[in-house]
Amino acid sequence: MSQIRRVTLITGASSGIGKAITLSLLQAGHEVIGLARDFSQFNSDNTLFHPISIDFSKLGALPEKLQAINKRFPAIDSLICCAGKGQFGSLENFSYDQIEQLMALNFTSQAFVARAFIPTLKQKERSNIIFIGSEAALAGSRKGTIYCASKFALRGFAQALRDESARSGLSVSIINPGMVKTNFFSELDFEPGEEPSNHLIPEDIAETVSLILSSRAGTVIDEINLNPQNRVVQFKNRKPKN
Ligand SMILES: NC(=O)c1ccc[n+]([C@@H]2O[C@H](COP(=O)([O-])OP(=O)(O)OC[C@H]3O[C@@H](n4cnc5c(N)ncnc54)[C@H](OP(=O)(O)O)[C@@H]3O)[C@@H](O)[C@H]2O)c1
């Protein structure tokens, strides 16, 4: 990690991957503005951490709230867009509202965050946006129509924004993890296998973020895919499948 103190806004900072990234940046002495709905399980008295409660599913209220955060923290020089959730099933089992809501949370709200901060970030000598995509951004698979679509959208957005930002000091990257052991699976009917090689851990993604943030100015790590060595999916009421 570079010695310069970064001021990073992280969406989805209250748990899982976003929380691990937050803790790793705080430990390295950086300042973090964390956005999520509920920080009651996040115990930190670090004065460099600023948790802010926000609901990304309420798109209409976002522009004003994001503008206020931008005004309060003008030194923000990096965004990590991590908020999101998994919802899987055959398309016919999704209501029209559920389709709209999943796209709003996983894609549109994160595009709003980028939109709100991009003018400030482009003015900085050095700045970063890192999106947390998914293996689902790389290939569609059954029961993943809407989740895959939301992550493909995020990846296309990241690639286009990376190109659009090439003449500024802003680097845009996307990390596409395979299965990471987090609360993501708590309401799903499947989860990664228990063995350490069956899943990633949130700290793996935090390390990847540190690598991107500390890369030499003038280089961009466009995209990183990372996966467990031996991916195992287990269905909560069935036997493991390799
Ligand atoms: N776990 C995996 O296997 C995996 C793999 C690839 C990619 N990902 C992606 O990684 C990201 C983080 O997932 P995770 O595994 O860390 O799961 P997680 O532990 O469930 O974390 C999800 C985060 O998103 C926030 N969030 C959810 N709904 C929100 C809303 N309406 N408004 C504001 N914040 C909201 C949550 O905060 P609150 O609940 O406090 O609002 C939480 O901080 C997601 O985008 C996910 O798609 C996960």
The ligand as a Tripos MOL2 file, in Angstrom:
@<TRIPOS>MOLECULE
LIG
   48    52     1     0     0
SMALL
NO_CHARGES

@<TRIPOS>ATOM
      1 N1        -20.0070  -13.8170   -1.5510 N.am      1 LIG1
      2 C1        -19.7680  -14.1720   -2.7990 C.2       1 LIG1
      3 O1        -19.6450  -15.3750   -3.1230 O.2       1 LIG1
      4 C2        -19.6010  -13.1370   -3.8770 C.ar      1 LIG1
      5 C3        -18.9720  -13.5190   -5.0650 C.ar      1 LIG1
      6 C4        -18.8130  -12.5840   -6.0680 C.ar      1 LIG1
      7 C5        -19.2730  -11.2970   -5.8880 C.ar      1 LIG1
      8 N2        -19.9000  -10.9490   -4.7300 N.ar      1 LIG1
      9 C6        -20.3800   -9.5850   -4.6050 C.3       1 LIG1
     10 O2        -19.7410   -8.9770   -3.5130 O.3       1 LIG1
     11 C7        -20.5510   -7.9340   -2.9930 C.3       1 LIG1
     12 C8        -20.5890   -8.0290   -1.4710 C.3       1 LIG1
     13 O3        -21.1810   -9.2680   -1.1160 O.3       1 LIG1
     14 P1        -20.7690  -10.0630    0.2020 P.3       1 LIG1
     15 O4        -20.4240  -11.4400   -0.2130 O.co2     1 LIG1
     16 O5        -19.8040   -9.2930    1.0180 O.co2     1 LIG1
     17 O6        -22.1920  -10.1720    0.9180 O.3       1 LIG1
     18 P2        -22.7370   -9.5420    2.2800 P.3       1 LIG1
     19 O7        -21.8720   -9.9370    3.4130 O.co2     1 LIG1
     20 O8        -24.1770   -9.9140    2.3040 O.co2     1 LIG1
     21 O9        -22.5830   -7.9650    2.0670 O.3       1 LIG1
     22 C9        -23.4630   -7.2300    1.2580 C.3       1 LIG1
     23 C10       -23.2540   -5.7550    1.5480 C.3       1 LIG1
     24 O10       -24.1470   -4.9920    0.7040 O.3       1 LIG1
     25 C11       -24.9260   -4.1230    1.5280 C.3       1 LIG1
     26 N3        -26.2780   -3.9470    1.0160 N.ar      1 LIG1
     27 C12       -27.1670   -4.9020    0.6370 C.ar      1 LIG1
     28 N4        -28.3390   -4.3550    0.3160 N.ar      1 LIG1
     29 C13       -28.2090   -3.0060    0.4970 C.ar      1 LIG1
     30 C14       -29.0710   -1.8980    0.3470 C.ar      1 LIG1
     31 N5        -30.3510   -2.0350   -0.0640 N.pl3     1 LIG1
     32 N6        -28.6080   -0.6630    0.6270 N.ar      1 LIG1
     33 C15       -27.3190   -0.4880    1.0690 C.ar      1 LIG1
     34 N7        -26.4500   -1.5010    1.2210 N.ar      1 LIG1
     35 C16       -26.8910   -2.7450    0.9440 C.ar      1 LIG1
     36 C17       -24.9810   -4.8370    2.8810 C.3       1 LIG1
     37 O11       -25.2370   -3.8830    3.9220 O.3       1 LIG1
     38 P3        -26.5990   -3.7490    4.7830 P.3       1 LIG1
     39 O12       -27.2610   -5.0870    4.7850 O.co2     1 LIG1
     40 O13       -26.1180   -3.2610    6.1190 O.co2     1 LIG1
     41 O14       -27.3760   -2.7180    4.0450 O.co2     1 LIG1
     42 C18       -23.5850   -5.4030    2.9900 C.3       1 LIG1
     43 O15       -22.7060   -4.4320    3.4850 O.3       1 LIG1
     44 C19       -21.9090   -8.0570   -3.6840 C.3       1 LIG1
     45 O16       -21.9820   -7.0940   -4.7060 O.3       1 LIG1
     46 C20       -21.8600   -9.4560   -4.2890 C.3       1 LIG1
     47 O17       -22.6460   -9.5310   -5.4570 O.3       1 LIG1
     48 C21       -20.0670  -11.8440   -3.7160 C.ar      1 LIG1
@<TRIPOS>BOND
     1     1     2 1
     2     2     3 2
     3     2     4 1
     4     4     5 ar
     5     4    48 ar
     6     5     6 ar
     7     6     7 ar
     8     7     8 ar
     9     8     9 1
    10     8    48 ar
    11     9    10 1
    12     9    46 1
    13    10    11 1
    14    11    12 1
    15    11    44 1
    16    12    13 1
    17    13    14 1
    18    14    15 2
    19    14    16 1
    20    14    17 1
    21    17    18 1
    22    18    19 2
    23    18    20 1
    24    18    21 1
    25    21    22 1
    26    22    23 1
    27    23    24 1
    28    23    42 1
    29    24    25 1
    30    25    26 1
    31    25    36 1
    32    26    27 ar
    33    26    35 ar
    34    27    28 ar
    35    28    29 ar
    36    29    30 ar
    37    29    35 ar
    38    30    31 1
    39    30    32 ar
    40    32    33 ar
    41    33    34 ar
    42    34    35 ar
    43    36    37 1
    44    36    42 1
    45    37    38 1
    46    38    39 2
    47    38    40 1
    48    38    41 1
    49    42    43 1
    50    44    45 1
    51    44    46 1
    52    46    47 1
@<TRIPOS>SUBSTRUCTURE
     1 LIG1         1 GROUP 0 **** ****
